[in-house]
């Protein structure tokens, strides 16, 4: 018989690391498994409203079903959602009451600025791939608008960009509670702008974003292709910059690599300091796990932590998700965790090296999407720099990641000669050896390849 609470908490722990705190709380508060029936083949999830029922069915159903099937050895064949408004004394909520230790850090307190209080400089584990970004963010937090303005932080998913951006805001408000600070993300900024246009409240929108001391915006790449939003952001940027007010921006890529971005906006983003966050090295990953264990008051021996750190290499969120899963198991089964048991528990997370065969066509699509160009145009005859360079990246990655032969690469990329593929591979290979933008772009593209 499958334990309802255990199963749902494991699913929640995996969802939490892939969603923003606000989205996680919005869609999964007051949810629980109300019933498992028909010989454990059907799971009924209790949700508070019809709206949340429709949203979970449309947006999260596949993830929920896959997670449950992994946990239940594919016994579960169907997941359905039942609307049950929460009672005043309902104690199932977002997490079971017995999960107190996880709750202490898993569900952040949100203030009116949507800041997560646990995102501070003390809780950030600094590694070789993040020390420059950390130092720059700390300097900005202490010296608003005078040193690095704008500060542009870029890096892959789950590496700590949001953590550092919010740490700046939290530090600023800690030292000056009356400071005017706005933290948002590009999607919310866009939606607010559309709402302001629709409701003819554009003056209020401008007042909110242009009369502040510190403006932090996450995931600016979301504005790609949204010309009116970019225009408004451009003027907001100019207004704050001219008033010597600090601007902090995060993205998953360099300004010049954001597709469909206006040149003058790209230029503004490159005015100040650009820093990157790279995947943490082994020692940093172990340090992160130790810190998380201390926060959650859980003791795991070094063999277990080293196993996790060795097998989950690219994403801090995945690392924390694996740790959360172990903690859930520990809480429900009340038993010590040894290395063999840990390997079995985490088998559903595929915590083995992610190096898998990648089809050449998949690489073409991912690279084209990254640079914001059409895949067919990239393998066409154009020799424009904005087309030719991504094409060379494709050839390099086909050779490096899929092991394709040079004749095959030439054939896949527009029926070109194998010598063209060889030249492209050697050229990008040399660039990757340097500590430059090409190397960082390749790392970001590889994360997309292996985190599909």
Secondary structure, 3 states (H helix, E strand, C coil): CCCHHHHHHHHHHHHHCCCCHHHHHHHHCCCEEEEEECCCCEEEEEECCHHHHHHHHHHHHHHHHHHHHHHCCCCCCEEEEEECCCCCCCCCCCCCHHHHHHHHHHCCCECCCCCECCCCCCCCCCCCCCHHHHHHHHHHHHCCCCCCCCEEEEECCCCCHHHHHHHHHHHHHHHCCCCCEEEEEHHHHHHHHHHHHHCCCHHHHHHHHHCCCEEEEECHHHHCCCHHHHHHHHHHHHHHHHCCCEEEEEECCCHHHCCCCCHHHHHHHCCCEEEEECCCCHHHHHHHHHHHHHHHCCCCCHHHHHHHHHHCCCCHHHHHHHHHHHHHHHHHHCCCCCHHHHHHHHHHHCCCCCCCCCCHHHHHHHHHHHHCCCHHHHCCCCCCHHHHHHHHHHHHHHHHHHCCCHHHHHHHCCCCCHHHHHHHHHHHHHHHHCCCHHHHHHHHHHHHHHCC
